[in-house]
Amino acid sequence: MSTEPLPPVAPDVLADAVEQLSTRLRKKLDAAIPGCADQASTTADGAVEVRFGEDATVTLRPGPSGTVTNREQAVCTCLLAPRCLHRAAVLGAAPLADGEGGAGGTATGPDAEPEKAAPPTPAADVTATPVTPATLSTEQIRAATALWDAAAEALSAGVTAGGAIVQAELLRAAHTARLAGLPRAEAAALRVVRSLRAARERSGGQRLSDLTGAFRELLAVTALLASGTAGTEAAGSARRAYEQGGSLRVYGLCREPVLSATGYGGVATHLVGPNGAGYTVSDVRPGGLARAKGAGSASVALGGAVLDHAGLARGGLRIVGATVSADGRLGAGRGVSATPLRGVDWSEEPAAALFTRPVREAMAAVLADSAPETGGPGGAAPSLLGCDVEVIGAADDSVVVRVAGEGPLLRLRPAHPHPELPHAANLRRIAEHPGLALRVLGRPDLDRAATLLPLAAGPVPGASATLRLPDAWKGRADLGYDRLQGEHFPRPPAGPAACGPVTAAPDPLAQAPLWRVRRLLETGVAGGRRAVAEAGRGTDAASLFARLTRAGLGGAAHLAQALTTEAGRRPRDPFGRLTDPCADAYARAWLASAVHVAAAERSLLAASWS
């Protein structure tokens, strides 16, 4: 037998196993989970076994999809099974499988995992008739309310007390939401549980800010749904729906390596249609870094096209019977055929429109598209943004550039920090050539002011001090695959070498005292309600409110004070028992402050691109 990782487990299977435990065994569950994955081994018939001494063995037999989807696929040999600690501990150590929902909350950026396209369906004749917006059913509102309650309790507990029991309650409520037809809420709950797990395991890739954002989205979605005022569009769609797109012409822009924390790797090629709409063709599978590096030259699995991803990024396709998802993914369903086309230069339409739009307007559109209130997925990657820039020099781990035409100063940071991908090395070479004119295409960093994560770069038409790329590259370098060399830069250098490190423009996000409120919110996520109550006592809290008020952020000060006050409000009866144990009011106070801070930071972010 060989040691193998545990197979993914459906959320409802784990929730059911935890619910069957007695109160005594529930108290031992968190201590029993660590180490289960290390004891897993695969048998000859493909099952995964975990031994607990000589008396008990848990066996997981995943289905054809590789996932444990029902309780009969997880059995234990001990006398207490299936209500035993062994079975619940192994299921709790296994990774969570995705629910049937995905389009409402699954990331669609470079860390997204693959999805198969649905086969195309014949187009139906539709007559123009008035449509009355549908409302949520009583069952959906009830499910959303139950998920809100579970999320509020998890927030009140925080990472320190958010163990397997708290997570199981969230999973059970998420499963109920899925059955009620609320895939967006279910996906948000699964993100919170996964982030809670990673935070408790002190995973190196987990950031407290990510868990804070996941809680904010989950609470915002469930509050809207539970209010009963939302339409059915707020529920999300149960799967990424692909619709018949007819005949479609698309032209390559660039490709980027995809490397996720869950072991997936591959490539995503970005395309543009004649009307300026963006599309992507992805090839992401298990394989990690090696898969991400090799997929850049893999064949495109779309309608029998003979291009590879490197050729598609610089070429084009005419697709007949195209299937297109709502987020622009091109599907490889039955009946789809594709014929290669000549690619377009970045100076030709429709690609040129990406670089002629003022960056302030382009960034405003990106922020509008990715705003939580639009109903888009919380983990969705922002749209691509293009601009012409002049290199100023290096600043820390980024390159400072100025947008052409006396535009704002921007920072260029590696789109992926992995040292074996050429993003960082290419930017270091670019930083060595101050005065260099560049045309860059990338993804704005929504966590940092005036920061762009470039995916590709090319020469500026008509500029003398610009890149000199090989003809085979068709006027662009994919910074995640192509490596810039000395001969690709102008000789002599474009401008005088920078004397010492370059100072970038002031960061309004870092200078504003909103980071203090963000730290208070993250304190609540990490330590729970009690930690926020402690932070609200003493002179530090008074200083926080005073600083916010002096900075003209009276709304943030008021909401932060309301949060600390509610966190410390724990009325008790003469016997010391809580008279109001519900976390509802605390969760609402936390959510109000979190939404306000997020909106204020987005305003500052937009201003930094002006």
C-alpha positions in Angstrom: 0.0 0.0 0.0 1.2 3.5 -0.8 0.6 6.7 1.2 -1.9 9.0 -0.6 -3.8 12.1 0.3 -7.4 11.7 1.5 -10.0 12.0 -1.2 -12.3 15.1 -1.2 -15.5 14.7 0.9 -18.9 16.3 0.2 -19.8 18.9 2.8 -23.1 17.3 3.8 -21.3 13.9 4.5 -18.9 15.6 6.9 -21.7 17.6 8.5 -23.8 14.4 9.0 -20.9 12.6 10.6 -20.2 15.4 13.1 -23.9 15.7 14.0 -24.0 12.0 14.9 -21.3 12.4 17.5 -22.2 12.5 21.2 -21.4 15.6 23.2 -18.4 13.8 24.8 -16.9 12.8 21.4 -17.5 16.3 19.9 -15.2 17.8 22.5 -12.4 15.4 21.3 -12.9 15.9 17.6 -10.5 18.9 17.1 -7.7 17.0 18.8 -8.4 13.8 16.7 -8.2 15.4 13.2 -4.5 16.3 13.0 -2.4 13.3 11.8 -5.2 11.4 10.1 -4.0 12.4 6.6 -0.5 11.2 7.4 -1.8 7.7 8.2 -3.8 7.4 5.0 -2.8 4.6 2.6 -4.3 3.2 -0.6 -5.4 -0.4 -1.0 -5.3 -2.5 -4.1 -8.9 -1.8 -5.0 -8.4 2.0 -4.8 -9.9 2.6 -1.3 -8.2 4.8 1.2 -7.6 3.4 4.7 -6.7 5.1 8.0 -5.8 2.9 10.9 -6.3 3.8 14.5 -4.3 1.2 16.3 -5.4 -2.4 16.1 -9.1 -1.9 16.9 -10.4 0.5 14.3 -9.8 1.2 10.6 -11.7 3.9 8.6 -12.1 3.1 4.9 -13.1 5.7 2.3 -14.3 4.5 -1.0 -14.8 7.5 -3.3 -17.2 7.3 -6.3 -16.3 7.6 -10.0 -15.7 11.4 -9.5 -13.0 10.7 -6.9 -15.2 12.2 -4.2 -16.9 10.7 -1.1 -20.5 11.8 -1.8 -22.6 9.6 0.6 -22.2 8.2 4.1 -22.0 4.6 2.9 -18.6 5.4 1.2 -17.1 6.1 4.6 -17.1 3.2 7.1 -15.3 2.3 10.3 -14.7 -1.1 11.9 -15.2 0.0 15.5 -18.3 -0.8 17.6 -19.6 2.8 17.7 -19.6 3.2 13.9 -21.0 5.2 12.2 -21.4 7.4 15.3 -17.7 7.1 16.1 -14.9 9.6 16.5 -12.6 7.8 14.1 -14.9 8.3 11.1 -15.7 11.9 11.8 -12.0 12.7 12.3 -11.0 11.2 9.0 -13.8 13.0 7.2 -12.8 16.2 8.9 -9.2 15.8 7.8 -10.1 15.3 4.2 -10.4 18.3 1.8 -13.8 19.7 1.1 -15.3 18.9 -2.3 -17.0 21.7 -4.3 -20.8 21.8 -4.1 -22.9 21.7 -7.3 -22.9 25.5 -7.2 -20.0 27.3 -8.6 -20.8 30.2 -10.9 -22.1 32.3 -8.0 -19.0 32.1 -5.9 -16.1 30.1 -7.4 -13.1 32.1 -8.4 -12.6 32.6 -12.1 -9.1 34.1 -12.0 -5.7 32.4 -12.3 -6.3 30.3 -9.2 -9.6 28.9 -10.3 -9.9 25.2 -10.8 -11.2 23.8 -14.1 -14.8 23.2 -15.1 -16.1 21.2 -18.0 -18.3 23.0 -20.5 -21.8 21.8 -20.9 -22.7 20.6 -24.4 -24.5 23.3 -26.5 -28.2 23.3 -26.6 -30.2 24.3 -29.6 -31.3 27.9 -29.6 -35.0 28.4 -28.9 -37.3 31.0 -30.4 -37.9 33.7 -27.8 -40.6 36.3 -28.1 -40.3 39.7 -26.5 -42.7 39.5 -23.6 -42.6 41.5 -20.3 -40.9 39.6 -17.5 -41.9 40.2 -13.9 -38.9 39.8 -11.6 -39.2 36.6 -9.6 -38.9 36.6 -5.8 -37.3 34.1 -3.5 -39.5 31.3 -2.1 -40.2 30.9 1.6 -37.9 27.8 1.7 -35.0 29.8 0.2 -35.5 32.6 2.7 -35.6 30.1 5.6 -32.4 28.4 4.3 -30.7 31.8 4.0 -31.7 32.7 7.5 -30.3 29.4 8.9 -27.0 30.1 7.0 -26.8 33.6 8.4 -27.3 32.3 11.9 -24.5 29.7 11.4 -22.2 32.3 9.9 -22.9 34.7 12.7 -22.0 32.0 15.3 -18.8 31.2 13.4 -17.8 34.9 13.3 -18.5 35.2 17.0 -16.3 32.2 17.7 -13.4 33.3 15.4 -10.5 31.2 14.3 -9.5 30.3 17.8 -12.8 28.6 18.6 -13.9 27.9 15.0 -13.1 24.2 15.2 -14.7 21.2 13.5 -18.1 21.6 15.3 -18.5 25.2 14.2 -17.4 24.3 10.7 -19.9 21.4 10.5 -22.8 23.7 11.4 -21.7 26.0 8.6 -21.5 23.0 6.2 -25.0 21.7 7.2 -26.5 25.2 6.6 -24.6 25.4 3.3 -26.0 22.1 2.2 -29.5 23.2 3.1 -28.9 26.4 1.0 -27.8 24.3 -1.9 -31.0 22.1 -1.7 -33.0 25.3 -1.6 -31.4 26.7 -4.7 -28.9 29.2 -3.2 -25.6 28.2 -4.9 -24.0 31.6 -4.3 -24.5 31.4 -0.6 -23.3 27.8 -0.5 -20.1 28.7 -2.4 -19.5 31.6 0.0 -19.9 29.3 3.0 -17.5 26.7 1.6 -14.9 29.4 1.1 -15.3 30.4 4.8 -14.9 26.9 6.0 -11.8 26.2 3.8 -10.2 29.5 5.0 -11.0 28.6 8.6 -9.3 25.3 8.2 -6.3 26.8 6.6 -6.1 29.5 9.3 -6.3 26.9 12.1 -3.7 24.8 10.4 -1.5 27.9 10.0 -1.2 27.3 6.3 1.5 29.4 4.8 -0.7 30.5 1.9 -3.6 31.7 4.1 -4.0 35.4 4.8 -6.3 36.7 7.6 -7.5 39.4 5.2 -8.7 36.6 2.8 -10.8 35.0 5.6 -12.1 38.5 6.6 -13.2 39.0 3.0 -14.8 35.6 2.9 -16.8 36.3 6.0 -17.9 39.7 4.7 -19.2 38.2 1.5 -21.0 35.3 3.2 -22.7 37.6 5.7 -23.6 40.2 3.0 -25.1 37.5 0.7 -27.1 35.8 3.4 -28.3 39.0 4.9 -29.6 40.1 1.5 -31.3 36.7 0.8 -32.8 36.4 4.3 -34.3 39.9 4.0 -36.8 38.6 1.5 -36.3 41.7 -0.7 -33.9 40.2 -3.2 -34.8 38.8 -6.5 -33.9 35.3 -7.7 -30.8 36.6 -9.4 -29.2 37.1 -6.0 -29.3 33.4 -5.5 -26.7 32.8 -8.2 -26.7 30.0 -10.8 -26.3 26.4 -9.9 -23.5 25.8 -12.5 -21.5 27.9 -14.9 -24.0 28.0 -17.7 -22.8 27.9 -21.3 -25.0 29.4 -24.0 -24.9 28.9 -27.7 -22.8 31.8 -29.2 -23.2 31.0 -32.9 -20.2 32.0 -35.0 -17.5 33.9 -33.1 -14.2 35.4 -34.1 -11.7 35.9 -31.2 -8.1 37.2 -31.3 -5.3 36.4 -28.8 -4.0 38.9 -26.3 -1.8 36.9 -24.0 -1.5 33.8 -21.9 -0.7 33.3 -18.2 0.3 30.4 -16.1 -2.2 29.1 -13.6 -0.9 27.7 -10.3 -3.4 27.1 -7.5 -2.7 26.2 -3.8 -4.7 23.0 -4.3 -2.2 21.4 -6.7 -3.8 22.5 -10.0 -1.7 23.9 -12.8 -2.2 25.0 -16.4 -2.6 28.0 -18.6 -5.3 30.6 -19.3 -5.2 32.3 -22.7 -7.0 35.7 -22.9 -8.8 36.6 -26.1 -10.8 39.6 -27.4 -13.8 39.6 -29.7 -14.6 42.1 -32.5 -16.8 44.1 -30.1 -14.2 44.3 -27.4 -15.7 41.6 -25.2 -13.1 39.4 -23.3 -12.9 35.6 -23.5 -10.7 33.0 -22.0 -9.6 29.4 -22.9 -8.3 27.5 -20.0 -6.5 24.2 -19.6 -6.1 23.6 -15.9 -5.6 20.1 -14.3 -3.9 18.5 -11.4 -0.1 18.8 -11.8 1.1 21.9 -10.0 4.1 23.9 -11.2 5.2 21.4 -13.8 1.8 21.4 -15.4 1.7 25.2 -15.4 5.1 25.5 -17.1 4.3 22.9 -19.7 0.7 23.9 -20.5 1.8 27.1 -22.2 2.7 25.2 -25.3 0.0 22.5 -25.0 -2.6 22.1 -27.8 -5.8 24.0 -27.4 -8.7 21.7 -26.7 -11.3 23.6 -28.6 -13.2 22.4 -31.6 -10.3 20.5 -33.1 -8.1 23.6 -33.4 -4.6 22.9 -34.4 -3.1 25.8 -32.5 -1.3 25.5 -29.2 -1.8 28.1 -26.4 1.4 30.0 -27.5 0.0 30.3 -31.0 -3.5 31.2 -29.9 -2.2 34.0 -27.6 -0.7 35.6 -30.8 -3.2 34.3 -33.3 -7.0 34.0 -33.6 -9.9 31.5 -34.1 -13.1 31.5 -35.9 -15.4 29.3 -33.8 -18.6 27.8 -35.1 -21.2 26.6 -32.6 -19.3 28.5 -29.9 -20.5 28.0 -26.3 -19.8 30.9 -24.0 -20.3 31.2 -20.2 -21.5 34.3 -18.5 -17.9 35.1 -17.5 -16.5 34.7 -21.0 -15.1 31.2 -20.8 -15.2 29.4 -24.1 -16.5 25.8 -23.9 -15.4 22.8 -25.8 -18.8 21.2 -26.1 -20.0 18.8 -28.8 -20.6 20.5 -32.2 -18.0 23.2 -31.7 -15.5 23.6 -34.5 -12.6 26.1 -34.7 -10.5 27.4 -37.6 -7.2 29.4 -37.0 -7.2 33.0 -38.0 -4.4 35.6 -38.4 -3.8 37.4 -35.2 -4.0 41.1 -34.6 -1.3 43.3 -33.3 -1.9 45.3 -30.1 -2.0 48.4 -32.3 -4.9 47.0 -34.4 -8.6 46.8 -33.5 -10.1 45.2 -31.5 -7.0 44.9 -29.2 -6.0 48.6 -29.6 -9.1 49.7 -27.7 -7.7 48.3 -24.5 -4.7 50.7 -24.7 -6.5 53.9 -25.8 -8.9 54.1 -23.0 -7.8 56.5 -20.1 -6.6 54.4 -17.2 -8.9 56.2 -14.8 -11.9 55.2 -16.8 -10.7 51.7 -17.3 -10.0 51.3 -13.6 -13.4 52.6 -12.7 -15.0 50.0 -15.0 -12.9 47.2 -13.4 -14.0 48.3 -9.9 -17.6 48.5 -11.0 -17.5 45.0 -12.5 -15.8 43.4 -9.4 -17.9 45.2 -6.8 -19.7 42.8 -4.4 -23.0 44.5 -4.9 -23.0 43.6 -8.6 -23.6 40.0 -7.6 -20.4 38.7 -9.1 -18.4 36.1 -7.3 -16.3 37.4 -4.5 -13.2 35.6 -5.7 -13.4 36.7 -9.3 -10.3 38.1 -10.9 -10.6 41.7 -12.2 -10.7 42.4 -15.9 -7.6 43.1 -17.9 -6.3 46.7 -18.2 -3.9 48.0 -20.8 -1.8 51.2 -21.0 1.4 52.7 -22.3 4.0 53.5 -19.6 7.5 54.8 -19.2 9.8 53.0 -16.8 11.2 55.1 -13.9 13.1 52.4 -11.9 12.9 49.8 -9.2 11.2 50.3 -5.9 11.5 47.3 -3.5 10.0 44.3 -5.3 8.2 46.4 -8.0 8.9 48.6 -11.0 7.7 52.2 -10.8 6.3 53.5 -14.1 4.4 56.5 -15.3 1.4 56.2 -17.6 2.0 58.0 -20.9 0.6 61.5 -21.3 1.4 62.7 -17.8 -0.6 59.9 -16.2 -0.4 58.6 -12.7 2.6 56.7 -11.3 2.0 52.9 -11.1 3.7 50.0 -9.6 4.3 46.9 -11.6 4.4 43.8 -9.4 4.9 40.1 -10.5 1.5 38.5 -11.4 2.7 35.3 -9.7 5.6 35.3 -7.2 6.8 31.7 -7.7 10.5 31.9 -8.4 10.4 29.3 -11.2 8.0 31.4 -13.2 9.7 34.3 -15.1 7.3 37.1 -13.9 9.8 38.5 -11.3 12.9 38.0 -13.5 11.3 39.9 -16.4 10.3 42.8 -14.2 13.8 43.0 -12.8 15.2 43.3 -16.3 12.6 46.0 -17.2 13.6 48.0 -14.1 17.2 48.2 -15.3 16.1 50.4 -18.2 14.7 53.7 -17.0 13.1 55.7 -19.8 12.0 52.5 -21.6 8.6 52.9 -23.2 6.3 49.9 -22.7 2.9 48.8 -23.6 1.6 46.6 -20.8 -1.5 44.4 -20.3 -2.3 43.2 -16.9 -4.7 42.8 -14.0 -5.1 45.6 -11.5 -4.3 44.6 -7.9 -7.4 45.5 -5.9 -5.5 45.2 -2.6 -2.9 47.9 -3.3 -3.1 51.4 -4.6 -2.1 52.1 -8.2 -0.6 48.6 -8.7 -0.8 46.5 -11.9 0.1 42.9 -12.2 1.4 42.7 -15.8 0.7 39.5 -17.8 2.3 40.7 -21.1 4.4 43.6 -22.5 5.2 44.9 -25.9 6.8 47.8 -27.8 5.0 51.2 -28.0 4.3 52.0 -31.7 6.4 54.9 -32.9 8.7 55.0 -29.9 12.4 54.6 -30.3 13.3 53.6 -26.8 11.1 50.5 -26.6 11.3 46.7 -26.6 12.8 45.0 -29.7 11.1 41.6 -29.7 11.6 38.7 -32.1 9.3 38.5 -35.0 8.0 35.1 -33.8 6.6 36.8 -30.7 4.3 38.9 -32.8 4.9 42.1 -30.9 4.3 40.9 -27.3 6.1 39.0 -24.6 4.0 36.8 -22.2 5.8 37.6 -19.0 4.8 34.3 -17.4 6.4 32.2 -20.2 8.7 34.3 -22.3 12.0 35.5 -20.8 13.3 38.9 -21.8 17.0 39.0 -22.7 19.5 41.8 -23.2 19.0 41.9 -27.0 15.3 42.7 -26.4 16.1 46.1 -25.0 17.3 49.2 -26.9 21.0 50.0 -27.2 22.2 52.5 -26.0 20.0 52.5 -22.8 16.7 54.4 -23.1 17.6 56.9 -20.4 20.1 57.6 -17.6 20.4 55.0 -14.8 18.4 55.8 -11.7 20.5 57.0 -8.8 19.4 54.8 -5.8 16.0 53.4 -5.2 13.0 55.1 -6.8 10.3 56.5 -4.6 6.8 55.6 -5.7 3.7 57.9 -5.3 2.2 58.1 -1.9 -0.2 55.2 -1.1 -3.5 56.6 0.0 -4.6 53.2 1.3 -1.6 53.0 3.6 -1.8 56.6 4.8 -5.5 56.5 5.7 -6.3 55.3 9.2 -8.8 52.8 7.8 -6.2 50.1 8.3 -6.9 50.4 12.0 -10.5 49.5 11.4 -9.5 46.7 9.2 -7.2 45.4 11.9 -10.1 45.6 14.3 -12.2 43.5 11.9 -9.4 41.0 11.4 -9.0 40.8 15.2 -12.6 39.7 15.4 -12.1 37.1 12.7 -9.0 35.7 14.5 -10.1 35.9 18.1 -13.8 36.2 17.9 -16.3 38.5 19.7 -14.3 38.4 22.9 -11.2 39.8 21.2 -13.1 42.7 19.7 -14.6 43.5 23.1 -11.1 43.6 24.7 -9.9 45.8 21.8 -12.7 48.2 22.6 -11.6 48.9 26.1 -8.9 51.3 27.2 -7.1 54.2 25.6 -6.3 52.4 22.3 -9.9 52.3 21.3 -10.4 56.0 22.1 -7.4 56.8 20.1 -8.7 54.8 17.1 -12.0 56.7 17.1 -10.3 60.1 17.5 -7.9 59.4 14.6 -10.7 58.4 12.3 -12.7 61.4 13.2 -9.8 63.8 12.7 -9.2 62.2 9.3 -12.8 63.0 8.2 -13.8 59.4 8.5 -16.6 59.9 11.0 -18.8 57.1 9.5 -16.0 54.6 10.0 -15.4 55.8 13.6 -19.1 55.5 14.4 -19.4 52.0 13.0 -16.2 50.8 14.7 -17.5 52.2 18.0 -20.8 50.5 17.6 -19.0 47.2 16.8 -16.9 47.3 20.0 -19.9 48.3 22.1 -22.0 45.4 20.7 -19.1 42.9 21.2 -18.9 43.8 24.8 -22.6 43.7 25.4 -23.1 40.3 27.1 -26.0 40.7 29.6 -26.3 38.0 32.2 -29.0 36.9 34.7 -28.3 36.7 38.5 -26.9 33.2 38.0 -24.3 34.4 35.5 -26.1 32.9 32.4 -26.3 34.9 29.2 -29.7 36.3 28.7 -29.0 37.1 25.0 -26.6 34.5 23.6 -27.5 35.2 20.0 -24.7 36.6 17.8 -27.1 38.2 15.3 -26.6 41.8 16.5 -22.8 41.4 16.7 -22.6 40.0 13.2 -24.7 42.9 11.8 -22.4 45.4 13.5 -19.3 43.7 12.2 -20.8 43.5 8.7 -21.8 47.2 8.6 -18.2 48.2 9.5 -16.7 45.7 7.1 -18.8 46.9 4.1 -18.1 50.5 4.9 -14.4 50.0 5.1 -14.4 48.0 1.8 -16.3 50.8 0.1 -14.0 53.5 1.4 -10.9 51.6 0.4 -12.3 51.1 -3.1 -12.8 54.8 -3.4 -9.2 55.5 -2.4 -8.1 52.8 -4.8 -9.9 54.5 -7.7 -8.4 57.8 -6.7 -4.9 56.4 -6.8 -5.3 55.7 -10.5 -6.2 59.3 -11.3 
